[in-house]
Amino acid sequence: MDPSRKLNDIKIKMAFLEWYKKDCKNKGVGYYDSYKNQRATSDMDIAKHKKYLTNYWKEMVEEAESHPQKEGAYVRMTWLYAGNTYRKMVEPLDIAEYYRKTENRDYVKQGRSKHYVLLEKWWKEDCESHHPMDLLSKKRNVDGNFTEDSCFWAHVEEARFSCGLIKDFGRFESSEAKNRLVEFQRYVMEQIENYAVDSEIFLRESSFMVWWKEFQEIVAIVGSGSSSLVEYMKSGMYLSYGSP
């Protein structure tokens, strides 16, 4: 296929995903949870666009790894910017597929594709410092930005798993699982303070809000009901996340 035509196809398919993300949010369900639950025709249709994009970027990353690019810094930066926009948009859908199988655990270590790892690594090495965004700009654009950590939902799923262990086995499982939950709360609060997450995480039916409900149910067992995140959520401050 002609490279320019293929690039145009990529843009069209990314536009479909952006539409899907916005449509899901308007319906009150984030696109991560909508894709994971597969309740609408659009959820299944989007899989075709996702597959096309993933195949394209896997090929691009493999080629870049075996034949380091000779182009100038601007071309490489543009390429990596496009690749990481794809990563932030599509990897959450891979995570949704991974955790759709309830027996799957630890996506970051056991399920993450190498091409995501490399795109993120190259971006941090080559481009991140060239695209700084102050907190005020992030706050203003919080609804239009992607969640910066494309593995965010994997951390949410693991936190839900920890809650489940504690609920089922009580204090016998509380030590390690409690530590994971403490770390998760720190991580999420850091993302919130840096306006690094999309406001869709606070939609009522999102997996994050389900985690929050589950966490409150096991607080008495783990005895860790006080943290910056807990205070933030209980006070209802999350309802105005990103607001002026």
N, C-alpha and C positions, 0 to 999 in steps of 0.2 A: 504493500500500500504506500502511496505517496506520503512522505513524512508530514507535509503541511495538512493533508487531509486527515491523517491519523491524529495530529495535534488538535485539529478542529473537533474530531470525535471525542477526544479526551475532555475538551472544554464543555461539550454538550452533556456528556455523562456526569461531569462534576456539577453542572447546572441542575441536572435532575436530582442529584443528591442534596444540593442546597435547597431546592424546592421541597423535597421530602422532609428535610430537617425542619424547615419553617412550618410546613403543614402539620407535622406531628405536634410541634410546640403550640400551634394555634388550637389544636384539639385537646390540649391539656396533658399530653403524654410526650415525653422527650423521645427523640428518634432512636436512642439506644434501647429503651424499653419497648417501644413500638416494634422495632425490628426483632428484638429477642422474643416477643410474644407471638409475632406472626399472625395477627388477627384480621388484618385487612389485605386486600389484593395488592395494594401499593407496597406493603411490606415484602411480599414475595417478588413483585416486579423489580424492586430496587436491587435485588440480588444479582440480576443480569448485568446491571451497570457496575456494580461493585466488582464482579468477577472480571469484567473487561479492564477496569482501571487497575486492579491488582496484578493481572497478567502483564499489563503494559509496564507498570513500575518495577515489577520483579525483573523483567528483561532489562530495563534501563539501569537498575542498580547492579545487576550482574555484569553488564557491559562496562559500567563505570569502575567496578571493582577490578576487573581483569585488564582494562585499558584506561588507566587514569586520564581524565580529560586534559587536553592540551589548550582548550579555549582560555580566553582571558577571564579575569576575576568576575567581571560583570555577568558574563554568560553563565559561569558556574553558579553564581549567587542566584541568578534568575531560575536556573534549573532546580537548585535546592529549595528555593522558595516554593516553587510549584509542587515539588515532591513532598514537602512537609505540610503544605496545605492539604494534599491528598492524605497524608498520614493522619493528620488530626481529624479529618472527616471520615475516613474509611476504617481505621483501626478499631474504633469503638464498635463497629458492626462485626468485625472479626471476633472481638471479645464477647459480644452478644451471642454469636454462634457457638463459641467455645463453652460458655456457661449455660447455654440452652440444654446441654447434656449435664444433668445434675451431678454426675460422678466426677466431672472435671474439676481440677484444682490448680492453683498457682499458675495462671496464664503467663505472667511475666517470665518465669523460669522454664516453664514446660510447653507453652503453646505459642509464644510470640515468634513471628516470622523474622528471619534474619534481615530482610530488606527494610523492615521498620526500624530495627536496631541501627542499621547503617545510615539510613536517612536521618535519624535523630542525631547520631554521632557526628556525621558530616556537617549537619546544620549548626550544632553547638561549636564545632571546631572552626568553621569557616564563616558563618553568617550571623550568628545570634547577636554579636556585638555591633553589627552594622544595621540592625533593625531594632534599636532600643525603643521602648514605649513607656512614657512616664505613667504613674498611677492614675493621674487625672484623665489621661487619654484612654487608658484601659477602662476606667469607670464609665466614661461617656459611651464607649463602644461595646460594653459588656454583652449586650444582646446580639451584637453582630459578630463577635469574636468566637472562635472555636475554643473549647477547653484546651489549655496549653499542653497538659500532660495527656497524651493520647491513651495512656494506660489507666486513667482515672477510674473508669468503671470496673476495671479488674480489681483495684484496691477496694472499691465498694463491695464487690462480690465476696472478696476474702473476709472483709469485716463482717458481712452478714453470716458467713460460715462460722466465724469465731463466736458470734452471738448464739448461733444454733447449738454449737458445742456446749457452751455454758448453760444454755437453757435445758439441754438434754441431760447433761452430766454434772451440773452444779459445780461445786468447788473442786471436784476432782480434775476438772479441765480449766479451772479459772486462772491459774498462774500464767501459763504461756499465752492463752487466748486473751487474757486481760492485758498483757504487755502489748500484744498486737493491736488491741483496740485503743490503748493509750497512744501508741505511735500513729495510728490511723487518724485519731482526733487532731493530733498535732499537724499532720500532713494536710488535712482538709482545711484547718483554720489558716494555715500558711497560704493555701491556694485562694481562699476567700479574701484574705487581707491584701493579696497581690492582684485581685480581680482577674485571676487566672482560670476561673471556671465560668461556663455559660450558666445563666440564671435558670436554665431548664432543670438543673439538678434539684431545684426547690419546688418543682411541680409536684402536686399532691401524690400522684401515682408513680413517681420516679423511684428507682431502686434505692437511691440515697435516702429519700424520705421514708421508705419502708425500713431501711436500716435504722434510721433514727427512732422509729416506733419500736422496733425489736430491741434496740439498745436500752431504751427506757424501761422495758419489761424485765431486763436482767441486771439493772443497776444495783438492786438490793443484794444480789449474789456476789457481784464483783467488787462492790464498794468503791466504785470510781465514778461517782455521779457529779464530780465537779471538774470542769475544764473550761478553757476559753470557748471551745466549740459548744459545749453544753449551755453555757450562759448565753451565747449568741443565739442558739436555737430557741431556748426557753423564753427569751425576752421578745422573740418575734422579729428580731432585727433582720433576719434573712428575707422577710417579706419586702424590705426596701433595698435589697441588694442591687447595687448599680444605679440606684436613683440619685438625682442631684442632691 
